[in-house]
Structures are given as structure tokens and as C-alpha cells.
Amino acid sequence: MSILAWIFLGLFAGAIAKILLPGRDPGGLIGTTLIGVVGAFLGGWISAQFFDREITKEFFDGTTWVAAIGGSLVLLIGYRLLFGNSRSR
């Protein structure tokens, strides 16, 4: 996949991660979007390095989506742990 496809995948993965972990984040929409894009790259890298599962070149591959959403969830949870949830303030 091209970099542009990974960015779009990250945007969708970030939105799905946000739906799975509702709440207000300190970074707002832009922060959550960036977390989704970086999470997609991180999920793909983790999948390829540690699970010996190569990311395919197809945009609609289920494994690619699971890896991207998983990476986004990990980053979103880490972000909330580091910077807190603005809902509690």
C-alpha cells in the first residue's frame, strides 16, 4: 500500500478506536486523528515484526485492518494514561 492509503487507513482506524474507547481526549479530534495514523503504522510494524504476519498490499485485507485498529487502540490507551482523560476534570 502507498503512504496515502496508510494515512486513510489510519484515519478510519483512529475513528474506530475512538468508537471502541469513547470519552473526551486531551488532544481532541486532531490528536485522535494523528493517533490513528501513527497507530496504523505501529500496528502494521508490530504485525510484521513480532507475529510474522506480513501486511498485504491490499487495502481491504482484514489482517491489515485489525493491526491498524489494534495499534490505534494501544496508542490511544497510552495517550490517555500519559495525559489523562479530560472528562475527569
PyMOL Python script that loads the backbone (N, CA, C, O; Angstrom):
from pymol import cmd

cmd.read_pdbstr("""\
ATOM      1  N   MET A   1       0.840  -1.176   0.000  1.00  0.00           N
ATOM      2  CA  MET A   1       0.000   0.000   0.000  1.00  0.00           C
ATOM      3  C   MET A   1       0.882   1.235   0.000  1.00  0.00           C
ATOM      4  O   MET A   1       2.011   1.216   0.491  1.00  0.00           O
ATOM      5  N   SER A   2       0.363   2.271  -0.540  1.00  0.00           N
ATOM      6  CA  SER A   2       1.100   3.526  -0.576  1.00  0.00           C
ATOM      7  C   SER A   2       0.940   4.258   0.753  1.00  0.00           C
ATOM      8  O   SER A   2       0.105   3.895   1.582  1.00  0.00           O
ATOM      9  N   ILE A   3       1.742   5.277   0.937  1.00  0.00           N
ATOM     10  CA  ILE A   3       1.668   6.091   2.158  1.00  0.00           C
ATOM     11  C   ILE A   3       0.292   6.730   2.287  1.00  0.00           C
ATOM     12  O   ILE A   3      -0.252   6.812   3.388  1.00  0.00           O
ATOM     13  N   LEU A   4      -0.270   7.178   1.181  1.00  0.00           N
ATOM     14  CA  LEU A   4      -1.599   7.795   1.211  1.00  0.00           C
ATOM     15  C   LEU A   4      -2.660   6.793   1.678  1.00  0.00           C
ATOM     16  O   LEU A   4      -3.559   7.154   2.437  1.00  0.00           O
ATOM     17  N   ALA A   5      -2.561   5.554   1.234  1.00  0.00           N
ATOM     18  CA  ALA A   5      -3.502   4.521   1.666  1.00  0.00           C
ATOM     19  C   ALA A   5      -3.357   4.248   3.164  1.00  0.00           C
ATOM     20  O   ALA A   5      -4.354   4.042   3.857  1.00  0.00           O
ATOM     21  N   TRP A   6      -2.114   4.246   3.668  1.00  0.00           N
ATOM     22  CA  TRP A   6      -1.897   4.053   5.107  1.00  0.00           C
ATOM     23  C   TRP A   6      -2.484   5.210   5.906  1.00  0.00           C
ATOM     24  O   TRP A   6      -3.002   5.006   7.004  1.00  0.00           O
ATOM     25  N   ILE A   7      -2.408   6.405   5.372  1.00  0.00           N
ATOM     26  CA  ILE A   7      -2.978   7.562   6.073  1.00  0.00           C
ATOM     27  C   ILE A   7      -4.501   7.439   6.134  1.00  0.00           C
ATOM     28  O   ILE A   7      -5.102   7.675   7.182  1.00  0.00           O
ATOM     29  N   PHE A   8      -5.121   7.073   5.021  1.00  0.00           N
ATOM     30  CA  PHE A   8      -6.567   6.879   5.030  1.00  0.00           C
ATOM     31  C   PHE A   8      -6.963   5.738   5.966  1.00  0.00           C
ATOM     32  O   PHE A   8      -7.932   5.848   6.717  1.00  0.00           O
ATOM     33  N   LEU A   9      -6.212   4.652   5.914  1.00  0.00           N
ATOM     34  CA  LEU A   9      -6.466   3.533   6.820  1.00  0.00           C
ATOM     35  C   LEU A   9      -6.331   3.987   8.266  1.00  0.00           C
ATOM     36  O   LEU A   9      -7.134   3.600   9.115  1.00  0.00           O
ATOM     37  N   GLY A  10      -5.325   4.802   8.552  1.00  0.00           N
ATOM     38  CA  GLY A  10      -5.134   5.325   9.903  1.00  0.00           C
ATOM     39  C   GLY A  10      -6.269   6.216  10.352  1.00  0.00           C
ATOM     40  O   GLY A  10      -6.663   6.177  11.517  1.00  0.00           O
ATOM     41  N   LEU A  11      -6.802   7.019   9.446  1.00  0.00           N
ATOM     42  CA  LEU A  11      -7.947   7.867   9.790  1.00  0.00           C
ATOM     43  C   LEU A  11      -9.148   7.013  10.180  1.00  0.00           C
ATOM     44  O   LEU A  11      -9.820   7.286  11.175  1.00  0.00           O
ATOM     45  N   PHE A  12      -9.410   5.982   9.389  1.00  0.00           N
ATOM     46  CA  PHE A  12     -10.522   5.085   9.707  1.00  0.00           C
ATOM     47  C   PHE A  12     -10.253   4.287  10.979  1.00  0.00           C
ATOM     48  O   PHE A  12     -11.152   4.104  11.800  1.00  0.00           O
ATOM     49  N   ALA A  13      -9.019   3.813  11.143  1.00  0.00           N
ATOM     50  CA  ALA A  13      -8.670   3.049  12.339  1.00  0.00           C
ATOM     51  C   ALA A  13      -8.773   3.917  13.586  1.00  0.00           C
ATOM     52  O   ALA A  13      -9.225   3.442  14.628  1.00  0.00           O
ATOM     53  N   GLY A  14      -8.369   5.164  13.501  1.00  0.00           N
ATOM     54  CA  GLY A  14      -8.491   6.084  14.626  1.00  0.00           C
ATOM     55  C   GLY A  14      -9.945   6.330  14.990  1.00  0.00           C
ATOM     56  O   GLY A  14     -10.289   6.404  16.169  1.00  0.00           O
ATOM     57  N   ALA A  15     -10.801   6.456  13.980  1.00  0.00           N
ATOM     58  CA  ALA A  15     -12.231   6.653  14.239  1.00  0.00           C
ATOM     59  C   ALA A  15     -12.840   5.418  14.897  1.00  0.00           C
ATOM     60  O   ALA A  15     -13.649   5.538  15.817  1.00  0.00           O
ATOM     61  N   ILE A  16     -12.459   4.246  14.433  1.00  0.00           N
ATOM     62  CA  ILE A  16     -12.973   3.007  15.024  1.00  0.00           C
ATOM     63  C   ILE A  16     -12.462   2.849  16.447  1.00  0.00           C
ATOM     64  O   ILE A  16     -13.217   2.450  17.334  1.00  0.00           O
ATOM     65  N   ALA A  17     -11.179   3.159  16.678  1.00  0.00           N
ATOM     66  CA  ALA A  17     -10.631   3.088  18.035  1.00  0.00           C
ATOM     67  C   ALA A  17     -11.344   4.060  18.960  1.00  0.00           C
ATOM     68  O   ALA A  17     -11.581   3.744  20.126  1.00  0.00           O
ATOM     69  N   LYS A  18     -11.686   5.225  18.460  1.00  0.00           N
ATOM     70  CA  LYS A  18     -12.411   6.222  19.243  1.00  0.00           C
ATOM     71  C   LYS A  18     -13.811   5.730  19.584  1.00  0.00           C
ATOM     72  O   LYS A  18     -14.306   5.993  20.680  1.00  0.00           O
ATOM     73  N   ILE A  19     -14.455   5.021  18.665  1.00  0.00           N
ATOM     74  CA  ILE A  19     -15.774   4.445  18.935  1.00  0.00           C
ATOM     75  C   ILE A  19     -15.669   3.355  20.000  1.00  0.00           C
ATOM     76  O   ILE A  19     -16.533   3.244  20.870  1.00  0.00           O
ATOM     77  N   LEU A  20     -14.596   2.546  19.924  1.00  0.00           N
ATOM     78  CA  LEU A  20     -14.410   1.476  20.904  1.00  0.00           C
ATOM     79  C   LEU A  20     -14.023   2.003  22.282  1.00  0.00           C
ATOM     80  O   LEU A  20     -14.331   1.371  23.292  1.00  0.00           O
ATOM     81  N   LEU A  21     -13.351   3.152  22.336  1.00  0.00           N
ATOM     82  CA  LEU A  21     -12.949   3.784  23.599  1.00  0.00           C
ATOM     83  C   LEU A  21     -13.528   5.199  23.656  1.00  0.00           C
ATOM     84  O   LEU A  21     -12.808   6.173  23.436  1.00  0.00           O
ATOM     85  N   PRO A  22     -14.817   5.312  23.950  1.00  0.00           N
ATOM     86  CA  PRO A  22     -15.418   6.647  23.957  1.00  0.00           C
ATOM     87  C   PRO A  22     -14.896   7.488  25.116  1.00  0.00           C
ATOM     88  O   PRO A  22     -14.356   6.961  26.089  1.00  0.00           O
ATOM     89  N   GLY A  23     -15.060   8.753  25.002  1.00  0.00           N
ATOM     90  CA  GLY A  23     -14.611   9.695  26.027  1.00  0.00           C
ATOM     91  C   GLY A  23     -13.920  10.864  25.381  1.00  0.00           C
ATOM     92  O   GLY A  23     -13.593  10.841  24.194  1.00  0.00           O
ATOM     93  N   ARG A  24     -13.704  11.875  26.169  1.00  0.00           N
ATOM     94  CA  ARG A  24     -13.042  13.072  25.653  1.00  0.00           C
ATOM     95  C   ARG A  24     -11.546  12.950  25.893  1.00  0.00           C
ATOM     96  O   ARG A  24     -11.103  12.680  27.009  1.00  0.00           O
ATOM     97  N   ASP A  25     -10.787  13.149  24.848  1.00  0.00           N
ATOM     98  CA  ASP A  25      -9.336  13.077  24.932  1.00  0.00           C
ATOM     99  C   ASP A  25      -8.757  14.479  25.000  1.00  0.00           C
ATOM    100  O   ASP A  25      -9.340  15.416  24.456  1.00  0.00           O
ATOM    101  N   PRO A  26      -7.610  14.636  25.664  1.00  0.00           N
ATOM    102  CA  PRO A  26      -6.999  15.953  25.764  1.00  0.00           C
ATOM    103  C   PRO A  26      -6.645  16.570  24.421  1.00  0.00           C
ATOM    104  O   PRO A  26      -6.633  17.795  24.303  1.00  0.00           O
ATOM    105  N   GLY A  27      -6.358  15.769  23.408  1.00  0.00           N
ATOM    106  CA  GLY A  27      -5.945  16.290  22.107  1.00  0.00           C
ATOM    107  C   GLY A  27      -7.081  16.627  21.174  1.00  0.00           C
ATOM    108  O   GLY A  27      -6.857  17.268  20.147  1.00  0.00           O
ATOM    109  N   GLY A  28      -8.284  16.219  21.492  1.00  0.00           N
ATOM    110  CA  GLY A  28      -9.423  16.495  20.631  1.00  0.00           C
ATOM    111  C   GLY A  28      -9.391  15.691  19.345  1.00  0.00           C
ATOM    112  O   GLY A  28      -8.761  14.636  19.269  1.00  0.00           O
ATOM    113  N   LEU A  29     -10.071  16.198  18.348  1.00  0.00           N
ATOM    114  CA  LEU A  29     -10.202  15.493  17.071  1.00  0.00           C
ATOM    115  C   LEU A  29      -8.869  15.349  16.353  1.00  0.00           C
ATOM    116  O   LEU A  29      -8.574  14.284  15.812  1.00  0.00           O
ATOM    117  N   ILE A  30      -8.065  16.395  16.339  1.00  0.00           N
ATOM    118  CA  ILE A  30      -6.779  16.346  15.634  1.00  0.00           C
ATOM    119  C   ILE A  30      -5.833  15.354  16.305  1.00  0.00           C
ATOM    120  O   ILE A  30      -5.163  14.579  15.622  1.00  0.00           O
ATOM    121  N   GLY A  31      -5.775  15.371  17.625  1.00  0.00           N
ATOM    122  CA  GLY A  31      -4.922  14.431  18.353  1.00  0.00           C
ATOM    123  C   GLY A  31      -5.338  12.990  18.126  1.00  0.00           C
ATOM    124  O   GLY A  31      -4.490  12.119  17.930  1.00  0.00           O
ATOM    125  N   THR A  32      -6.637  12.733  18.150  1.00  0.00           N
ATOM    126  CA  THR A  32      -7.137  11.378  17.923  1.00  0.00           C
ATOM    127  C   THR A  32      -6.860  10.927  16.493  1.00  0.00           C
ATOM    128  O   THR A  32      -6.548   9.759  16.263  1.00  0.00           O
ATOM    129  N   THR A  33      -6.970  11.836  15.536  1.00  0.00           N
ATOM    130  CA  THR A  33      -6.677  11.512  14.139  1.00  0.00           C
ATOM    131  C   THR A  33      -5.210  11.151  13.964  1.00  0.00           C
ATOM    132  O   THR A  33      -4.884  10.169  13.296  1.00  0.00           O
ATOM    133  N   LEU A  34      -4.329  11.938  14.559  1.00  0.00           N
ATOM    134  CA  LEU A  34      -2.894  11.629  14.468  1.00  0.00           C
ATOM    135  C   LEU A  34      -2.567  10.306  15.149  1.00  0.00           C
ATOM    136  O   LEU A  34      -1.732   9.545  14.662  1.00  0.00           O
ATOM    137  N   ILE A  35      -3.219  10.031  16.269  1.00  0.00           N
ATOM    138  CA  ILE A  35      -3.021   8.751  16.947  1.00  0.00           C
ATOM    139  C   ILE A  35      -3.447   7.603  16.036  1.00  0.00           C
ATOM    140  O   ILE A  35      -2.788   6.564  15.999  1.00  0.00           O
ATOM    141  N   GLY A  36      -4.544   7.783  15.303  1.00  0.00           N
ATOM    142  CA  GLY A  36      -4.994   6.753  14.373  1.00  0.00           C
ATOM    143  C   GLY A  36      -4.000   6.488  13.260  1.00  0.00           C
ATOM    144  O   GLY A  36      -3.741   5.333  12.922  1.00  0.00           O
ATOM    145  N   VAL A  37      -3.445   7.535  12.691  1.00  0.00           N
ATOM    146  CA  VAL A  37      -2.480   7.371  11.598  1.00  0.00           C
ATOM    147  C   VAL A  37      -1.205   6.704  12.105  1.00  0.00           C
ATOM    148  O   VAL A  37      -0.712   5.758  11.491  1.00  0.00           O
ATOM    149  N   VAL A  38      -0.674   7.190  13.216  1.00  0.00           N
ATOM    150  CA  VAL A  38       0.542   6.588  13.777  1.00  0.00           C
ATOM    151  C   VAL A  38       0.251   5.165  14.244  1.00  0.00           C
ATOM    152  O   VAL A  38       1.097   4.282  14.103  1.00  0.00           O
ATOM    153  N   GLY A  39      -0.936   4.939  14.797  1.00  0.00           N
ATOM    154  CA  GLY A  39      -1.328   3.601  15.237  1.00  0.00           C
ATOM    155  C   GLY A  39      -1.404   2.605  14.100  1.00  0.00           C
ATOM    156  O   GLY A  39      -1.071   1.433  14.280  1.00  0.00           O
ATOM    157  N   ALA A  40      -1.836   3.052  12.930  1.00  0.00           N
ATOM    158  CA  ALA A  40      -1.882   2.173  11.764  1.00  0.00           C
ATOM    159  C   ALA A  40      -0.480   1.728  11.376  1.00  0.00           C
ATOM    160  O   ALA A  40      -0.252   0.552  11.090  1.00  0.00           O
ATOM    161  N   PHE A  41       0.454   2.664  11.366  1.00  0.00           N
ATOM    162  CA  PHE A  41       1.847   2.312  11.069  1.00  0.00           C
ATOM    163  C   PHE A  41       2.417   1.393  12.144  1.00  0.00           C
ATOM    164  O   PHE A  41       3.084   0.406  11.831  1.00  0.00           O
ATOM    165  N   LEU A  42       2.156   1.714  13.409  1.00  0.00           N
ATOM    166  CA  LEU A  42       2.660   0.904  14.514  1.00  0.00           C
ATOM    167  C   LEU A  42       2.073  -0.504  14.482  1.00  0.00           C
ATOM    168  O   LEU A  42       2.798  -1.484  14.657  1.00  0.00           O
ATOM    169  N   GLY A  43       0.772  -0.607  14.260  1.00  0.00           N
ATOM    170  CA  GLY A  43       0.131  -1.921  14.189  1.00  0.00           C
ATOM    171  C   GLY A  43       0.684  -2.762  13.051  1.00  0.00           C
ATOM    172  O   GLY A  43       0.911  -3.960  13.219  1.00  0.00           O
ATOM    173  N   GLY A  44       0.902  -2.150  11.896  1.00  0.00           N
ATOM    174  CA  GLY A  44       1.484  -2.878  10.773  1.00  0.00           C
ATOM    175  C   GLY A  44       2.896  -3.333  11.051  1.00  0.00           C
ATOM    176  O   GLY A  44       3.278  -4.441  10.675  1.00  0.00           O
ATOM    177  N   TRP A  45       3.677  -2.492  11.705  1.00  0.00           N
ATOM    178  CA  TRP A  45       5.056  -2.851  12.027  1.00  0.00           C
ATOM    179  C   TRP A  45       5.094  -3.982  13.058  1.00  0.00           C
ATOM    180  O   TRP A  45       5.866  -4.929  12.911  1.00  0.00           O
ATOM    181  N   ILE A  46       4.268  -3.885  14.092  1.00  0.00           N
ATOM    182  CA  ILE A  46       4.226  -4.930  15.122  1.00  0.00           C
ATOM    183  C   ILE A  46       3.783  -6.252  14.516  1.00  0.00           C
ATOM    184  O   ILE A  46       4.343  -7.302  14.831  1.00  0.00           O
ATOM    185  N   SER A  47       2.780  -6.203  13.647  1.00  0.00           N
ATOM    186  CA  SER A  47       2.291  -7.415  12.998  1.00  0.00           C
ATOM    187  C   SER A  47       3.375  -8.080  12.157  1.00  0.00           C
ATOM    188  O   SER A  47       3.512  -9.303  12.168  1.00  0.00           O
ATOM    189  N   ALA A  48       4.132  -7.286  11.440  1.00  0.00           N
ATOM    190  CA  ALA A  48       5.179  -7.837  10.582  1.00  0.00           C
ATOM    191  C   ALA A  48       6.385  -8.327  11.386  1.00  0.00           C
ATOM    192  O   ALA A  48       6.977  -9.351  11.045  1.00  0.00           O
ATOM    193  N   GLN A  49       6.751  -7.614  12.442  1.00  0.00           N
ATOM    194  CA  GLN A  49       7.954  -7.949  13.188  1.00  0.00           C
ATOM    195  C   GLN A  49       7.760  -9.082  14.197  1.00  0.00           C
ATOM    196  O   GLN A  49       8.586  -9.993  14.269  1.00  0.00           O
ATOM    197  N   PHE A  50       6.700  -9.034  14.957  1.00  0.00           N
ATOM    198  CA  PHE A  50       6.549  -9.949  16.086  1.00  0.00           C
ATOM    199  C   PHE A  50       5.598 -11.103  15.834  1.00  0.00           C
ATOM    200  O   PHE A  50       5.741 -12.150  16.464  1.00  0.00           O
ATOM    201  N   PHE A  51       4.644 -10.957  14.948  1.00  0.00           N
ATOM    202  CA  PHE A  51       3.683 -12.019  14.687  1.00  0.00           C
ATOM    203  C   PHE A  51       3.935 -12.712  13.366  1.00  0.00           C
ATOM    204  O   PHE A  51       3.174 -13.590  12.961  1.00  0.00           O
ATOM    205  N   ASP A  52       5.006 -12.317  12.693  1.00  0.00           N
ATOM    206  CA  ASP A  52       5.402 -12.914  11.424  1.00  0.00           C
ATOM    207  C   ASP A  52       4.246 -12.926  10.427  1.00  0.00           C
ATOM    208  O   ASP A  52       4.070 -13.877   9.665  1.00  0.00           O
ATOM    209  N   ARG A  53       3.476 -11.866  10.451  1.00  0.00           N
ATOM    210  CA  ARG A  53       2.333 -11.716   9.534  1.00  0.00           C
ATOM    211  C   ARG A  53       2.582 -10.494   8.677  1.00  0.00           C
ATOM    212  O   ARG A  53       2.449  -9.358   9.131  1.00  0.00           O
ATOM    213  N   GLU A  54       2.940 -10.741   7.447  1.00  0.00           N
ATOM    214  CA  GLU A  54       3.203  -9.632   6.532  1.00  0.00           C
ATOM    215  C   GLU A  54       1.918  -8.890   6.217  1.00  0.00           C
ATOM    216  O   GLU A  54       0.861  -9.497   6.046  1.00  0.00           O
ATOM    217  N   ILE A  55       2.019  -7.590   6.144  1.00  0.00           N
ATOM    218  CA  ILE A  55       0.890  -6.763   5.759  1.00  0.00           C
ATOM    219  C   ILE A  55       0.786  -6.810   4.244  1.00  0.00           C
ATOM    220  O   ILE A  55       1.760  -6.559   3.534  1.00  0.00           O
ATOM    221  N   THR A  56      -0.393  -7.130   3.762  1.00  0.00           N
ATOM    222  CA  THR A  56      -0.578  -7.267   2.317  1.00  0.00           C
ATOM    223  C   THR A  56      -0.645  -5.901   1.649  1.00  0.00           C
ATOM    224  O   THR A  56      -0.697  -4.862   2.308  1.00  0.00           O
ATOM    225  N   LYS A  57      -0.641  -5.936   0.353  1.00  0.00           N
ATOM    226  CA  LYS A  57      -0.703  -4.694  -0.408  1.00  0.00           C
ATOM    227  C   LYS A  57      -2.145  -4.299  -0.709  1.00  0.00           C
ATOM    228  O   LYS A  57      -2.389  -3.336  -1.437  1.00  0.00           O
ATOM    229  N   GLU A  58      -3.092  -5.037  -0.154  1.00  0.00           N
ATOM    230  CA  GLU A  58      -4.496  -4.749  -0.402  1.00  0.00           C
ATOM    231  C   GLU A  58      -5.064  -3.904   0.737  1.00  0.00           C
ATOM    232  O   GLU A  58      -4.790  -4.158   1.910  1.00  0.00           O
ATOM    233  N   PHE A  59      -5.842  -2.917   0.380  1.00  0.00           N
ATOM    234  CA  PHE A  59      -6.430  -2.005   1.358  1.00  0.00           C
ATOM    235  C   PHE A  59      -7.506  -2.699   2.187  1.00  0.00           C
ATOM    236  O   PHE A  59      -7.685  -2.367   3.359  1.00  0.00           O
ATOM    237  N   PHE A  60      -8.215  -3.642   1.610  1.00  0.00           N
ATOM    238  CA  PHE A  60      -9.357  -4.258   2.271  1.00  0.00           C
ATOM    239  C   PHE A  60      -9.032  -5.616   2.898  1.00  0.00           C
ATOM    240  O   PHE A  60      -9.928  -6.444   3.059  1.00  0.00           O
ATOM    241  N   ASP A  61      -7.782  -5.855   3.249  1.00  0.00           N
ATOM    242  CA  ASP A  61      -7.401  -7.087   3.916  1.00  0.00           C
ATOM    243  C   ASP A  61      -7.746  -6.985   5.399  1.00  0.00           C
ATOM    244  O   ASP A  61      -7.405  -5.995   6.046  1.00  0.00           O
ATOM    245  N   GLY A  62      -8.411  -7.989   5.937  1.00  0.00           N
ATOM    246  CA  GLY A  62      -8.851  -7.967   7.333  1.00  0.00           C
ATOM    247  C   GLY A  62      -7.710  -7.875   8.328  1.00  0.00           C
ATOM    248  O   GLY A  62      -7.820  -7.171   9.332  1.00  0.00           O
ATOM    249  N   THR A  63      -6.613  -8.575   8.064  1.00  0.00           N
ATOM    250  CA  THR A  63      -5.469  -8.539   8.970  1.00  0.00           C
ATOM    251  C   THR A  63      -4.863  -7.147   9.050  1.00  0.00           C
ATOM    252  O   THR A  63      -4.453  -6.707  10.124  1.00  0.00           O
ATOM    253  N   THR A  64      -4.806  -6.466   7.942  1.00  0.00           N
ATOM    254  CA  THR A  64      -4.280  -5.105   7.927  1.00  0.00           C
ATOM    255  C   THR A  64      -5.148  -4.193   8.786  1.00  0.00           C
ATOM    256  O   THR A  64      -4.629  -3.373   9.543  1.00  0.00           O
ATOM    257  N   TRP A  65      -6.454  -4.333   8.671  1.00  0.00           N
ATOM    258  CA  TRP A  65      -7.365  -3.506   9.454  1.00  0.00           C
ATOM    259  C   TRP A  65      -7.263  -3.810  10.947  1.00  0.00           C
ATOM    260  O   TRP A  65      -7.260  -2.892  11.767  1.00  0.00           O
ATOM    261  N   VAL A  66      -7.181  -5.087  11.304  1.00  0.00           N
ATOM    262  CA  VAL A  66      -7.060  -5.463  12.717  1.00  0.00           C
ATOM    263  C   VAL A  66      -5.761  -4.910  13.297  1.00  0.00           C
ATOM    264  O   VAL A  66      -5.749  -4.397  14.416  1.00  0.00           O
ATOM    265  N   ALA A  67      -4.679  -5.011  12.547  1.00  0.00           N
ATOM    266  CA  ALA A  67      -3.400  -4.475  13.015  1.00  0.00           C
ATOM    267  C   ALA A  67      -3.463  -2.960  13.188  1.00  0.00           C
ATOM    268  O   ALA A  67      -2.950  -2.429  14.173  1.00  0.00           O
ATOM    269  N   ALA A  68      -4.076  -2.268  12.253  1.00  0.00           N
ATOM    270  CA  ALA A  68      -4.176  -0.804  12.337  1.00  0.00           C
ATOM    271  C   ALA A  68      -5.058  -0.370  13.500  1.00  0.00           C
ATOM    272  O   ALA A  68      -4.709   0.562  14.224  1.00  0.00           O
ATOM    273  N   ILE A  69      -6.180  -1.023  13.686  1.00  0.00           N
ATOM    274  CA  ILE A  69      -7.072  -0.675  14.796  1.00  0.00           C
ATOM    275  C   ILE A  69      -6.418  -1.027  16.128  1.00  0.00           C
ATOM    276  O   ILE A  69      -6.529  -0.270  17.093  1.00  0.00           O
ATOM    277  N   GLY A  70      -5.736  -2.171  16.187  1.00  0.00           N
ATOM    278  CA  GLY A  70      -5.023  -2.550  17.412  1.00  0.00           C
ATOM    279  C   GLY A  70      -3.939  -1.554  17.773  1.00  0.00           C
ATOM    280  O   GLY A  70      -3.799  -1.177  18.936  1.00  0.00           O
ATOM    281  N   GLY A  71      -3.174  -1.127  16.784  1.00  0.00           N
ATOM    282  CA  GLY A  71      -2.143  -0.121  17.044  1.00  0.00           C
ATOM    283  C   GLY A  71      -2.742   1.197  17.503  1.00  0.00           C
ATOM    284  O   GLY A  71      -2.186   1.860  18.378  1.00  0.00           O
ATOM    285  N   SER A  72      -3.865   1.580  16.923  1.00  0.00           N
ATOM    286  CA  SER A  72      -4.539   2.812  17.336  1.00  0.00           C
ATOM    287  C   SER A  72      -5.062   2.711  18.760  1.00  0.00           C
ATOM    288  O   SER A  72      -4.971   3.669  19.528  1.00  0.00           O
ATOM    289  N   LEU A  73      -5.608   1.556  19.113  1.00  0.00           N
ATOM    290  CA  LEU A  73      -6.092   1.359  20.480  1.00  0.00           C
ATOM    291  C   LEU A  73      -4.953   1.440  21.491  1.00  0.00           C
ATOM    292  O   LEU A  73      -5.089   2.062  22.544  1.00  0.00           O
ATOM    293  N   VAL A  74      -3.834   0.808  21.161  1.00  0.00           N
ATOM    294  CA  VAL A  74      -2.675   0.846  22.066  1.00  0.00           C
ATOM    295  C   VAL A  74      -2.205   2.277  22.269  1.00  0.00           C
ATOM    296  O   VAL A  74      -1.949   2.687  23.401  1.00  0.00           O
ATOM    297  N   LEU A  75      -2.090   3.035  21.198  1.00  0.00           N
ATOM    298  CA  LEU A  75      -1.647   4.428  21.322  1.00  0.00           C
ATOM    299  C   LEU A  75      -2.669   5.292  22.043  1.00  0.00           C
ATOM    300  O   LEU A  75      -2.291   6.163  22.825  1.00  0.00           O
ATOM    301  N   LEU A  76      -3.949   5.072  21.799  1.00  0.00           N
ATOM    302  CA  LEU A  76      -4.984   5.863  22.464  1.00  0.00           C
ATOM    303  C   LEU A  76      -5.002   5.590  23.966  1.00  0.00           C
ATOM    304  O   LEU A  76      -5.158   6.514  24.764  1.00  0.00           O
ATOM    305  N   ILE A  77      -4.844   4.333  24.349  1.00  0.00           N
ATOM    306  CA  ILE A  77      -4.784   3.995  25.777  1.00  0.00           C
ATOM    307  C   ILE A  77      -3.538   4.600  26.407  1.00  0.00           C
ATOM    308  O   ILE A  77      -3.603   5.167  27.498  1.00  0.00           O
ATOM    309  N   GLY A  78      -2.404   4.481  25.725  1.00  0.00           N
ATOM    310  CA  GLY A  78      -1.171   5.078  26.241  1.00  0.00           C
ATOM    311  C   GLY A  78      -1.266   6.587  26.365  1.00  0.00           C
ATOM    312  O   GLY A  78      -0.770   7.168  27.330  1.00  0.00           O
ATOM    313  N   TYR A  79      -1.897   7.218  25.395  1.00  0.00           N
ATOM    314  CA  TYR A  79      -2.083   8.670  25.410  1.00  0.00           C
ATOM    315  C   TYR A  79      -2.940   9.094  26.597  1.00  0.00           C
ATOM    316  O   TYR A  79      -2.646  10.085  27.266  1.00  0.00           O
ATOM    317  N   ARG A  80      -3.990   8.341  26.847  1.00  0.00           N
ATOM    318  CA  ARG A  80      -4.851   8.657  27.991  1.00  0.00           C
ATOM    319  C   ARG A  80      -4.133   8.424  29.308  1.00  0.00           C
ATOM    320  O   ARG A  80      -4.336   9.174  30.263  1.00  0.00           O
ATOM    321  N   LEU A  81      -3.302   7.401  29.375  1.00  0.00           N
ATOM    322  CA  LEU A  81      -2.549   7.150  30.607  1.00  0.00           C
ATOM    323  C   LEU A  81      -1.536   8.255  30.882  1.00  0.00           C
ATOM    324  O   LEU A  81      -1.349   8.663  32.028  1.00  0.00           O
ATOM    325  N   LEU A  82      -0.886   8.735  29.828  1.00  0.00           N
ATOM    326  CA  LEU A  82       0.133   9.765  29.999  1.00  0.00           C
ATOM    327  C   LEU A  82      -0.449  11.158  30.260  1.00  0.00           C
ATOM    328  O   LEU A  82       0.045  11.898  31.112  1.00  0.00           O
ATOM    329  N   PHE A  83      -1.500  11.504  29.518  1.00  0.00           N
ATOM    330  CA  PHE A  83      -2.011  12.861  29.575  1.00  0.00           C
ATOM    331  C   PHE A  83      -3.359  12.991  30.271  1.00  0.00           C
ATOM    332  O   PHE A  83      -3.871  14.099  30.434  1.00  0.00           O
ATOM    333  N   GLY A  84      -3.929  11.877  30.677  1.00  0.00           N
ATOM    334  CA  GLY A  84      -5.189  11.913  31.408  1.00  0.00           C
ATOM    335  C   GLY A  84      -6.386  12.080  30.509  1.00  0.00           C
ATOM    336  O   GLY A  84      -6.270  12.413  29.330  1.00  0.00           O
ATOM    337  N   ASN A  85      -7.525  11.843  31.088  1.00  0.00           N
ATOM    338  CA  ASN A  85      -8.794  11.979  30.385  1.00  0.00           C
ATOM    339  C   ASN A  85      -9.409  13.300  30.817  1.00  0.00           C
ATOM    340  O   ASN A  85      -9.610  13.530  32.010  1.00  0.00           O
ATOM    341  N   SER A  86      -9.705  14.154  29.877  1.00  0.00           N
ATOM    342  CA  SER A  86     -10.207  15.492  30.210  1.00  0.00           C
ATOM    343  C   SER A  86     -11.623  15.429  30.784  1.00  0.00           C
ATOM    344  O   SER A  86     -12.097  16.427  31.327  1.00  0.00           O
ATOM    345  N   ARG A  87     -12.303  14.305  30.683  1.00  0.00           N
ATOM    346  CA  ARG A  87     -13.640  14.175  31.231  1.00  0.00           C
ATOM    347  C   ARG A  87     -13.607  14.215  32.752  1.00  0.00           C
ATOM    348  O   ARG A  87     -14.575  14.654  33.373  1.00  0.00           O
ATOM    349  N   SER A  88     -12.522  13.769  33.363  1.00  0.00           N
ATOM    350  CA  SER A  88     -12.434  13.738  34.832  1.00  0.00           C
ATOM    351  C   SER A  88     -12.139  15.100  35.425  1.00  0.00           C
ATOM    352  O   SER A  88     -12.174  15.242  36.647  1.00  0.00           O
ATOM    353  N   ARG A  89     -11.852  16.103  34.621  1.00  0.00           N
ATOM    354  CA  ARG A  89     -11.528  17.436  35.121  1.00  0.00           C
ATOM    355  C   ARG A  89     -12.740  18.283  35.280  1.00  0.00           C
ATOM    356  O   ARG A  89     -12.635  19.438  35.693  1.00  0.00           O
TER     357      ARG A  89
END
""", "prot")
cmd.dss("prot")
cmd.show_as("cartoon", "prot")
cmd.util.cbc("prot")
cmd.orient("prot")
